[in-house]
């Protein structure tokens, strides 16, 4: 079996579970999928969880801070200008933090911020959902490996008979 078929099967199975579970638990389905994507872009495995998730969470932090700053600045410069300044400063922070190893994966920082926006600026729900999503990526990777092992064992049995 081609690996892409195993990836499709494992991802579809876990996506169904995540979508149903996140809905029942009041989590952000979108944030989970964004973290799952970050996991794969970061290279997968435990290393991918660490690299992507820490940067995702930092992006949530900078997004929340930019939102709070924008609310404070609104009284002084108006809403549009306040959100423009908040976004600019938050963007700069995500880029500058790339000098720090643990949070150096810039795309995942922006993905975390985007997930926060998609979750209605709910910090807690976004963080929990992204943590789940990172481990869903790891689970889908492991399930893919199990499917491939199982299929290869079946193929070996057929060849022996």
Rosetta constraint file for C-alpha pairs under 8 A:
AtomPair CA 1 CA 5 HARMONIC 6.84 0.50
AtomPair CA 1 CA 6 HARMONIC 7.32 0.50
AtomPair CA 1 CA 148 HARMONIC 7.09 0.50
AtomPair CA 1 CA 151 HARMONIC 6.75 0.50
AtomPair CA 1 CA 152 HARMONIC 7.67 0.50
AtomPair CA 2 CA 6 HARMONIC 6.87 0.50
AtomPair CA 3 CA 7 HARMONIC 6.15 0.50
AtomPair CA 3 CA 144 HARMONIC 7.73 0.50
AtomPair CA 3 CA 148 HARMONIC 7.07 0.50
AtomPair CA 4 CA 8 HARMONIC 6.04 0.50
AtomPair CA 5 CA 9 HARMONIC 6.20 0.50
AtomPair CA 6 CA 10 HARMONIC 6.11 0.50
AtomPair CA 6 CA 144 HARMONIC 5.24 0.50
AtomPair CA 6 CA 145 HARMONIC 7.90 0.50
AtomPair CA 6 CA 147 HARMONIC 6.10 0.50
AtomPair CA 6 CA 148 HARMONIC 6.46 0.50
AtomPair CA 7 CA 11 HARMONIC 5.82 0.50
AtomPair CA 7 CA 140 HARMONIC 7.41 0.50
AtomPair CA 7 CA 141 HARMONIC 7.48 0.50
AtomPair CA 7 CA 144 HARMONIC 5.33 0.50
AtomPair CA 8 CA 12 HARMONIC 5.89 0.50
AtomPair CA 9 CA 13 HARMONIC 6.17 0.50
AtomPair CA 9 CA 144 HARMONIC 7.70 0.50
AtomPair CA 10 CA 14 HARMONIC 6.19 0.50
AtomPair CA 10 CA 140 HARMONIC 5.45 0.50
AtomPair CA 10 CA 141 HARMONIC 7.76 0.50
AtomPair CA 10 CA 143 HARMONIC 5.75 0.50
AtomPair CA 10 CA 144 HARMONIC 5.56 0.50
AtomPair CA 10 CA 147 HARMONIC 7.90 0.50
AtomPair CA 11 CA 15 HARMONIC 5.80 0.50
AtomPair CA 11 CA 140 HARMONIC 5.59 0.50
AtomPair CA 12 CA 16 HARMONIC 6.18 0.50
AtomPair CA 13 CA 17 HARMONIC 6.54 0.50
AtomPair CA 14 CA 18 HARMONIC 6.02 0.50
AtomPair CA 14 CA 136 HARMONIC 7.08 0.50
AtomPair CA 14 CA 139 HARMONIC 7.94 0.50
AtomPair CA 14 CA 140 HARMONIC 6.59 0.50
AtomPair CA 15 CA 19 HARMONIC 5.93 0.50
AtomPair CA 16 CA 20 HARMONIC 6.15 0.50
AtomPair CA 17 CA 21 HARMONIC 5.86 0.50
AtomPair CA 18 CA 22 HARMONIC 5.66 0.50
AtomPair CA 18 CA 29 HARMONIC 7.23 0.50
AtomPair CA 18 CA 32 HARMONIC 7.97 0.50
AtomPair CA 18 CA 136 HARMONIC 7.98 0.50
AtomPair CA 19 CA 23 HARMONIC 6.13 0.50
AtomPair CA 19 CA 29 HARMONIC 5.93 0.50
AtomPair CA 20 CA 24 HARMONIC 6.31 0.50
AtomPair CA 21 CA 25 HARMONIC 6.05 0.50
AtomPair CA 22 CA 26 HARMONIC 5.82 0.50
AtomPair CA 22 CA 27 HARMONIC 4.69 0.50
AtomPair CA 22 CA 28 HARMONIC 6.33 0.50
AtomPair CA 22 CA 29 HARMONIC 5.68 0.50
AtomPair CA 22 CA 129 HARMONIC 7.86 0.50
AtomPair CA 23 CA 27 HARMONIC 6.25 0.50
AtomPair CA 23 CA 28 HARMONIC 7.61 0.50
AtomPair CA 23 CA 29 HARMONIC 7.08 0.50
AtomPair CA 26 CA 125 HARMONIC 7.93 0.50
AtomPair CA 27 CA 125 HARMONIC 5.70 0.50
AtomPair CA 27 CA 126 HARMONIC 7.46 0.50
AtomPair CA 27 CA 128 HARMONIC 7.50 0.50
AtomPair CA 27 CA 129 HARMONIC 5.80 0.50
AtomPair CA 28 CA 32 HARMONIC 6.40 0.50
AtomPair CA 28 CA 119 HARMONIC 6.10 0.50
AtomPair CA 28 CA 125 HARMONIC 6.53 0.50
AtomPair CA 28 CA 126 HARMONIC 6.35 0.50
AtomPair CA 28 CA 129 HARMONIC 5.69 0.50
AtomPair CA 29 CA 33 HARMONIC 6.38 0.50
AtomPair CA 29 CA 129 HARMONIC 7.17 0.50
AtomPair CA 30 CA 34 HARMONIC 6.13 0.50
AtomPair CA 30 CA 115 HARMONIC 6.91 0.50
AtomPair CA 30 CA 118 HARMONIC 7.17 0.50
AtomPair CA 30 CA 119 HARMONIC 7.76 0.50
AtomPair CA 31 CA 35 HARMONIC 6.19 0.50
AtomPair CA 31 CA 112 HARMONIC 7.77 0.50
AtomPair CA 31 CA 115 HARMONIC 4.85 0.50
AtomPair CA 31 CA 116 HARMONIC 7.52 0.50
AtomPair CA 31 CA 118 HARMONIC 7.41 0.50
AtomPair CA 31 CA 119 HARMONIC 7.20 0.50
AtomPair CA 31 CA 126 HARMONIC 6.07 0.50
AtomPair CA 31 CA 129 HARMONIC 5.67 0.50
AtomPair CA 31 CA 130 HARMONIC 5.47 0.50
AtomPair CA 31 CA 133 HARMONIC 7.24 0.50
AtomPair CA 32 CA 36 HARMONIC 6.12 0.50
AtomPair CA 32 CA 129 HARMONIC 4.89 0.50
AtomPair CA 32 CA 130 HARMONIC 4.81 0.50
AtomPair CA 32 CA 131 HARMONIC 7.48 0.50
AtomPair CA 32 CA 132 HARMONIC 6.18 0.50
AtomPair CA 32 CA 133 HARMONIC 3.92 0.50
AtomPair CA 32 CA 134 HARMONIC 7.31 0.50
AtomPair CA 33 CA 37 HARMONIC 6.16 0.50
AtomPair CA 33 CA 130 HARMONIC 7.87 0.50
AtomPair CA 33 CA 133 HARMONIC 5.87 0.50
AtomPair CA 34 CA 38 HARMONIC 6.21 0.50
AtomPair CA 34 CA 111 HARMONIC 6.68 0.50
AtomPair CA 34 CA 112 HARMONIC 7.83 0.50
AtomPair CA 34 CA 115 HARMONIC 6.94 0.50
AtomPair CA 34 CA 130 HARMONIC 7.35 0.50
AtomPair CA 34 CA 133 HARMONIC 7.24 0.50
AtomPair CA 35 CA 39 HARMONIC 6.15 0.50
AtomPair CA 35 CA 52 HARMONIC 7.42 0.50
AtomPair CA 35 CA 53 HARMONIC 6.96 0.50
AtomPair CA 35 CA 56 HARMONIC 7.12 0.50
AtomPair CA 35 CA 108 HARMONIC 7.99 0.50
AtomPair CA 35 CA 111 HARMONIC 7.67 0.50
AtomPair CA 35 CA 112 HARMONIC 7.62 0.50
AtomPair CA 35 CA 130 HARMONIC 5.06 0.50
AtomPair CA 35 CA 131 HARMONIC 7.37 0.50
AtomPair CA 35 CA 133 HARMONIC 4.89 0.50
AtomPair CA 35 CA 134 HARMONIC 5.17 0.50
AtomPair CA 35 CA 137 HARMONIC 7.95 0.50
AtomPair CA 36 CA 40 HARMONIC 6.72 0.50
AtomPair CA 36 CA 130 HARMONIC 7.76 0.50
AtomPair CA 36 CA 133 HARMONIC 4.69 0.50
AtomPair CA 36 CA 134 HARMONIC 4.93 0.50
AtomPair CA 36 CA 135 HARMONIC 7.48 0.50
AtomPair CA 36 CA 136 HARMONIC 6.26 0.50
AtomPair CA 36 CA 137 HARMONIC 4.75 0.50
AtomPair CA 37 CA 41 HARMONIC 6.26 0.50
AtomPair CA 37 CA 137 HARMONIC 7.44 0.50
AtomPair CA 38 CA 42 HARMONIC 6.01 0.50
AtomPair CA 38 CA 52 HARMONIC 5.55 0.50
AtomPair CA 38 CA 53 HARMONIC 7.67 0.50
AtomPair CA 38 CA 56 HARMONIC 7.98 0.50
AtomPair CA 38 CA 108 HARMONIC 5.91 0.50
AtomPair CA 38 CA 111 HARMONIC 7.61 0.50
AtomPair CA 38 CA 134 HARMONIC 7.55 0.50
AtomPair CA 39 CA 43 HARMONIC 6.66 0.50
AtomPair CA 39 CA 44 HARMONIC 5.46 0.50
AtomPair CA 39 CA 48 HARMONIC 5.12 0.50
AtomPair CA 39 CA 49 HARMONIC 5.55 0.50
AtomPair CA 39 CA 51 HARMONIC 7.84 0.50
AtomPair CA 39 CA 52 HARMONIC 5.51 0.50
AtomPair CA 39 CA 53 HARMONIC 7.38 0.50
AtomPair CA 39 CA 134 HARMONIC 5.74 0.50
AtomPair CA 39 CA 137 HARMONIC 6.03 0.50
AtomPair CA 39 CA 138 HARMONIC 7.66 0.50
AtomPair CA 40 CA 44 HARMONIC 4.79 0.50
AtomPair CA 40 CA 48 HARMONIC 6.83 0.50
AtomPair CA 40 CA 137 HARMONIC 6.95 0.50
AtomPair CA 41 CA 48 HARMONIC 7.84 0.50
AtomPair CA 42 CA 47 HARMONIC 7.89 0.50
AtomPair CA 42 CA 48 HARMONIC 4.79 0.50
AtomPair CA 42 CA 49 HARMONIC 7.73 0.50
AtomPair CA 42 CA 51 HARMONIC 6.35 0.50
AtomPair CA 42 CA 52 HARMONIC 5.85 0.50
AtomPair CA 43 CA 47 HARMONIC 7.38 0.50
AtomPair CA 43 CA 48 HARMONIC 5.15 0.50
AtomPair CA 44 CA 48 HARMONIC 4.25 0.50
AtomPair CA 44 CA 49 HARMONIC 6.76 0.50
AtomPair CA 44 CA 137 HARMONIC 7.49 0.50
AtomPair CA 44 CA 138 HARMONIC 6.84 0.50
AtomPair CA 44 CA 141 HARMONIC 7.59 0.50
AtomPair CA 45 CA 49 HARMONIC 6.60 0.50
AtomPair CA 45 CA 138 HARMONIC 6.04 0.50
AtomPair CA 45 CA 141 HARMONIC 7.54 0.50
AtomPair CA 46 CA 50 HARMONIC 6.32 0.50
AtomPair CA 46 CA 138 HARMONIC 7.21 0.50
AtomPair CA 47 CA 51 HARMONIC 6.06 0.50
AtomPair CA 48 CA 52 HARMONIC 5.80 0.50
AtomPair CA 48 CA 53 HARMONIC 7.93 0.50
AtomPair CA 49 CA 53 HARMONIC 5.54 0.50
AtomPair CA 49 CA 134 HARMONIC 5.66 0.50
AtomPair CA 49 CA 135 HARMONIC 7.00 0.50
AtomPair CA 49 CA 138 HARMONIC 7.33 0.50
AtomPair CA 50 CA 54 HARMONIC 5.97 0.50
AtomPair CA 51 CA 55 HARMONIC 6.59 0.50
AtomPair CA 51 CA 102 HARMONIC 6.80 0.50
AtomPair CA 51 CA 103 HARMONIC 7.35 0.50
AtomPair CA 51 CA 105 HARMONIC 6.77 0.50
AtomPair CA 52 CA 56 HARMONIC 5.94 0.50
AtomPair CA 52 CA 105 HARMONIC 6.80 0.50
AtomPair CA 52 CA 108 HARMONIC 5.65 0.50
AtomPair CA 52 CA 134 HARMONIC 7.71 0.50
AtomPair CA 53 CA 57 HARMONIC 6.07 0.50
AtomPair CA 53 CA 108 HARMONIC 7.53 0.50
AtomPair CA 53 CA 130 HARMONIC 7.23 0.50
AtomPair CA 53 CA 131 HARMONIC 6.75 0.50
AtomPair CA 53 CA 134 HARMONIC 6.37 0.50
AtomPair CA 54 CA 58 HARMONIC 6.24 0.50
AtomPair CA 54 CA 102 HARMONIC 6.74 0.50
AtomPair CA 54 CA 103 HARMONIC 6.10 0.50
AtomPair CA 55 CA 59 HARMONIC 6.20 0.50
AtomPair CA 55 CA 102 HARMONIC 7.30 0.50
AtomPair CA 55 CA 103 HARMONIC 4.70 0.50
AtomPair CA 55 CA 104 HARMONIC 6.96 0.50
AtomPair CA 55 CA 105 HARMONIC 5.95 0.50
AtomPair CA 55 CA 106 HARMONIC 7.14 0.50
AtomPair CA 55 CA 108 HARMONIC 5.31 0.50
AtomPair CA 55 CA 109 HARMONIC 4.77 0.50
AtomPair CA 55 CA 112 HARMONIC 7.37 0.50
AtomPair CA 56 CA 60 HARMONIC 6.43 0.50
AtomPair CA 56 CA 108 HARMONIC 4.93 0.50
AtomPair CA 56 CA 109 HARMONIC 4.78 0.50
AtomPair CA 56 CA 110 HARMONIC 7.35 0.50
AtomPair CA 56 CA 111 HARMONIC 6.28 0.50
AtomPair CA 56 CA 112 HARMONIC 4.11 0.50
AtomPair CA 56 CA 113 HARMONIC 7.42 0.50
AtomPair CA 56 CA 130 HARMONIC 7.39 0.50
AtomPair CA 57 CA 61 HARMONIC 6.31 0.50
AtomPair CA 57 CA 109 HARMONIC 7.21 0.50
AtomPair CA 57 CA 112 HARMONIC 6.03 0.50
AtomPair CA 57 CA 127 HARMONIC 6.39 0.50
AtomPair CA 57 CA 130 HARMONIC 7.76 0.50
AtomPair CA 58 CA 62 HARMONIC 6.22 0.50
AtomPair CA 58 CA 94 HARMONIC 7.85 0.50
AtomPair CA 58 CA 103 HARMONIC 6.99 0.50
AtomPair CA 58 CA 109 HARMONIC 5.98 0.50
AtomPair CA 58 CA 112 HARMONIC 7.17 0.50
AtomPair CA 59 CA 63 HARMONIC 5.96 0.50
AtomPair CA 59 CA 94 HARMONIC 6.83 0.50
AtomPair CA 59 CA 108 HARMONIC 7.26 0.50
AtomPair CA 59 CA 109 HARMONIC 4.01 0.50
AtomPair CA 59 CA 110 HARMONIC 5.67 0.50
AtomPair CA 59 CA 111 HARMONIC 6.97 0.50
AtomPair CA 59 CA 112 HARMONIC 4.48 0.50
AtomPair CA 59 CA 113 HARMONIC 4.58 0.50
AtomPair CA 60 CA 64 HARMONIC 6.10 0.50
AtomPair CA 60 CA 109 HARMONIC 7.48 0.50
AtomPair CA 60 CA 112 HARMONIC 4.93 0.50
AtomPair CA 60 CA 113 HARMONIC 4.67 0.50
AtomPair CA 60 CA 114 HARMONIC 7.99 0.50
AtomPair CA 60 CA 115 HARMONIC 7.49 0.50
AtomPair CA 60 CA 116 HARMONIC 5.80 0.50
AtomPair CA 60 CA 123 HARMONIC 6.81 0.50
AtomPair CA 60 CA 126 HARMONIC 7.53 0.50
AtomPair CA 60 CA 127 HARMONIC 7.21 0.50
AtomPair CA 61 CA 65 HARMONIC 6.12 0.50
AtomPair CA 61 CA 113 HARMONIC 7.65 0.50
AtomPair CA 61 CA 123 HARMONIC 7.84 0.50
AtomPair CA 62 CA 66 HARMONIC 5.95 0.50
AtomPair CA 62 CA 90 HARMONIC 5.49 0.50
AtomPair CA 62 CA 93 HARMONIC 7.21 0.50
AtomPair CA 62 CA 94 HARMONIC 7.20 0.50
AtomPair CA 62 CA 113 HARMONIC 7.01 0.50
AtomPair CA 63 CA 67 HARMONIC 6.11 0.50
AtomPair CA 63 CA 87 HARMONIC 7.87 0.50
AtomPair CA 63 CA 90 HARMONIC 6.43 0.50
AtomPair CA 63 CA 113 HARMONIC 4.95 0.50
AtomPair CA 63 CA 116 HARMONIC 6.93 0.50
AtomPair CA 63 CA 117 HARMONIC 7.89 0.50
AtomPair CA 64 CA 68 HARMONIC 6.25 0.50
AtomPair CA 64 CA 113 HARMONIC 7.93 0.50
AtomPair CA 64 CA 116 HARMONIC 7.68 0.50
AtomPair CA 64 CA 121 HARMONIC 6.94 0.50
AtomPair CA 64 CA 123 HARMONIC 7.00 0.50
AtomPair CA 65 CA 69 HARMONIC 6.06 0.50
AtomPair CA 65 CA 90 HARMONIC 7.54 0.50
AtomPair CA 66 CA 70 HARMONIC 5.99 0.50
AtomPair CA 66 CA 83 HARMONIC 7.80 0.50
AtomPair CA 66 CA 86 HARMONIC 4.57 0.50
AtomPair CA 66 CA 87 HARMONIC 6.07 0.50
AtomPair CA 66 CA 89 HARMONIC 7.09 0.50
AtomPair CA 66 CA 90 HARMONIC 5.52 0.50
AtomPair CA 67 CA 71 HARMONIC 6.35 0.50
AtomPair CA 67 CA 83 HARMONIC 7.33 0.50
AtomPair CA 67 CA 86 HARMONIC 6.59 0.50
AtomPair CA 68 CA 72 HARMONIC 6.45 0.50
AtomPair CA 69 CA 73 HARMONIC 6.16 0.50
AtomPair CA 69 CA 82 HARMONIC 7.78 0.50
AtomPair CA 69 CA 86 HARMONIC 6.03 0.50
AtomPair CA 70 CA 74 HARMONIC 5.99 0.50
AtomPair CA 70 CA 79 HARMONIC 7.47 0.50
AtomPair CA 70 CA 82 HARMONIC 4.69 0.50
AtomPair CA 70 CA 83 HARMONIC 4.99 0.50
AtomPair CA 70 CA 85 HARMONIC 7.19 0.50
AtomPair CA 70 CA 86 HARMONIC 5.16 0.50
AtomPair CA 71 CA 75 HARMONIC 7.70 0.50
AtomPair CA 71 CA 79 HARMONIC 7.74 0.50
AtomPair CA 71 CA 82 HARMONIC 7.14 0.50
AtomPair CA 71 CA 83 HARMONIC 7.87 0.50
AtomPair CA 72 CA 76 HARMONIC 7.94 0.50
AtomPair CA 72 CA 82 HARMONIC 8.00 0.50
AtomPair CA 73 CA 77 HARMONIC 6.07 0.50
AtomPair CA 73 CA 78 HARMONIC 7.24 0.50
AtomPair CA 73 CA 79 HARMONIC 7.74 0.50
AtomPair CA 73 CA 82 HARMONIC 5.16 0.50
AtomPair CA 74 CA 78 HARMONIC 4.47 0.50
AtomPair CA 74 CA 79 HARMONIC 4.69 0.50
AtomPair CA 74 CA 80 HARMONIC 7.87 0.50
AtomPair CA 74 CA 81 HARMONIC 7.46 0.50
AtomPair CA 74 CA 82 HARMONIC 5.09 0.50
AtomPair CA 74 CA 83 HARMONIC 7.82 0.50
AtomPair CA 75 CA 79 HARMONIC 7.75 0.50
AtomPair CA 77 CA 81 HARMONIC 5.83 0.50
AtomPair CA 77 CA 82 HARMONIC 6.00 0.50
AtomPair CA 78 CA 82 HARMONIC 5.93 0.50
AtomPair CA 79 CA 83 HARMONIC 6.14 0.50
AtomPair CA 80 CA 84 HARMONIC 6.09 0.50
AtomPair CA 81 CA 85 HARMONIC 6.08 0.50
AtomPair CA 82 CA 86 HARMONIC 6.05 0.50
AtomPair CA 83 CA 87 HARMONIC 5.95 0.50
AtomPair CA 84 CA 88 HARMONIC 6.17 0.50
AtomPair CA 85 CA 89 HARMONIC 6.14 0.50
AtomPair CA 86 CA 90 HARMONIC 6.05 0.50
AtomPair CA 87 CA 91 HARMONIC 5.93 0.50
AtomPair CA 88 CA 92 HARMONIC 6.21 0.50
AtomPair CA 89 CA 93 HARMONIC 6.19 0.50
AtomPair CA 90 CA 94 HARMONIC 6.34 0.50
AtomPair CA 91 CA 95 HARMONIC 6.36 0.50
AtomPair CA 91 CA 110 HARMONIC 7.98 0.50
AtomPair CA 92 CA 96 HARMONIC 6.00 0.50
AtomPair CA 93 CA 97 HARMONIC 6.00 0.50
AtomPair CA 94 CA 98 HARMONIC 6.86 0.50
AtomPair CA 94 CA 106 HARMONIC 6.43 0.50
AtomPair CA 94 CA 109 HARMONIC 6.22 0.50
AtomPair CA 94 CA 110 HARMONIC 7.35 0.50
AtomPair CA 95 CA 106 HARMONIC 6.27 0.50
AtomPair CA 97 CA 103 HARMONIC 6.28 0.50
AtomPair CA 97 CA 104 HARMONIC 6.24 0.50
AtomPair CA 98 CA 103 HARMONIC 5.97 0.50
AtomPair CA 98 CA 104 HARMONIC 3.63 0.50
AtomPair CA 98 CA 105 HARMONIC 6.45 0.50
AtomPair CA 98 CA 106 HARMONIC 6.30 0.50
AtomPair CA 99 CA 103 HARMONIC 7.99 0.50
AtomPair CA 99 CA 104 HARMONIC 6.10 0.50
AtomPair CA 100 CA 104 HARMONIC 5.61 0.50
AtomPair CA 103 CA 109 HARMONIC 7.73 0.50
AtomPair CA 105 CA 109 HARMONIC 6.70 0.50
AtomPair CA 106 CA 110 HARMONIC 6.56 0.50
AtomPair CA 107 CA 111 HARMONIC 6.16 0.50
AtomPair CA 108 CA 112 HARMONIC 6.07 0.50
AtomPair CA 109 CA 113 HARMONIC 6.43 0.50
AtomPair CA 110 CA 114 HARMONIC 6.08 0.50
AtomPair CA 111 CA 115 HARMONIC 6.07 0.50
AtomPair CA 112 CA 116 HARMONIC 6.31 0.50
AtomPair CA 112 CA 130 HARMONIC 7.84 0.50
AtomPair CA 113 CA 117 HARMONIC 6.46 0.50
AtomPair CA 114 CA 118 HARMONIC 6.15 0.50
AtomPair CA 115 CA 119 HARMONIC 6.04 0.50
AtomPair CA 115 CA 126 HARMONIC 6.53 0.50
AtomPair CA 116 CA 120 HARMONIC 6.50 0.50
AtomPair CA 116 CA 121 HARMONIC 4.95 0.50
AtomPair CA 116 CA 122 HARMONIC 6.36 0.50
AtomPair CA 116 CA 123 HARMONIC 6.49 0.50
AtomPair CA 116 CA 126 HARMONIC 5.65 0.50
AtomPair CA 117 CA 121 HARMONIC 5.10 0.50
AtomPair CA 119 CA 125 HARMONIC 7.40 0.50
AtomPair CA 119 CA 126 HARMONIC 6.22 0.50
AtomPair CA 121 CA 126 HARMONIC 7.94 0.50
AtomPair CA 122 CA 126 HARMONIC 6.04 0.50
AtomPair CA 123 CA 127 HARMONIC 6.08 0.50
AtomPair CA 124 CA 128 HARMONIC 6.17 0.50
AtomPair CA 125 CA 129 HARMONIC 5.95 0.50
AtomPair CA 126 CA 130 HARMONIC 6.03 0.50
AtomPair CA 127 CA 131 HARMONIC 6.16 0.50
AtomPair CA 128 CA 132 HARMONIC 6.26 0.50
AtomPair CA 129 CA 133 HARMONIC 6.06 0.50
AtomPair CA 130 CA 134 HARMONIC 6.15 0.50
AtomPair CA 131 CA 135 HARMONIC 6.60 0.50
AtomPair CA 132 CA 136 HARMONIC 6.09 0.50
AtomPair CA 133 CA 137 HARMONIC 6.31 0.50
AtomPair CA 134 CA 138 HARMONIC 6.63 0.50
AtomPair CA 135 CA 139 HARMONIC 6.04 0.50
AtomPair CA 136 CA 140 HARMONIC 6.02 0.50
AtomPair CA 137 CA 141 HARMONIC 6.21 0.50
AtomPair CA 138 CA 142 HARMONIC 6.25 0.50
AtomPair CA 139 CA 143 HARMONIC 6.00 0.50
AtomPair CA 140 CA 144 HARMONIC 6.01 0.50
AtomPair CA 141 CA 145 HARMONIC 6.44 0.50
AtomPair CA 142 CA 146 HARMONIC 6.32 0.50
AtomPair CA 143 CA 147 HARMONIC 6.14 0.50
AtomPair CA 144 CA 148 HARMONIC 6.22 0.50
AtomPair CA 145 CA 149 HARMONIC 6.16 0.50
AtomPair CA 146 CA 150 HARMONIC 6.07 0.50
AtomPair CA 147 CA 151 HARMONIC 6.08 0.50
AtomPair CA 148 CA 152 HARMONIC 5.97 0.50
AtomPair CA 149 CA 153 HARMONIC 6.08 0.50
AtomPair CA 150 CA 154 HARMONIC 6.27 0.50
AtomPair CA 151 CA 155 HARMONIC 6.17 0.50
AtomPair CA 152 CA 156 HARMONIC 6.16 0.50
AtomPair CA 153 CA 157 HARMONIC 6.28 0.50
AtomPair CA 154 CA 158 HARMONIC 6.30 0.50
AtomPair CA 155 CA 159 HARMONIC 6.25 0.50
AtomPair CA 156 CA 160 HARMONIC 6.23 0.50
AtomPair CA 157 CA 161 HARMONIC 6.42 0.50
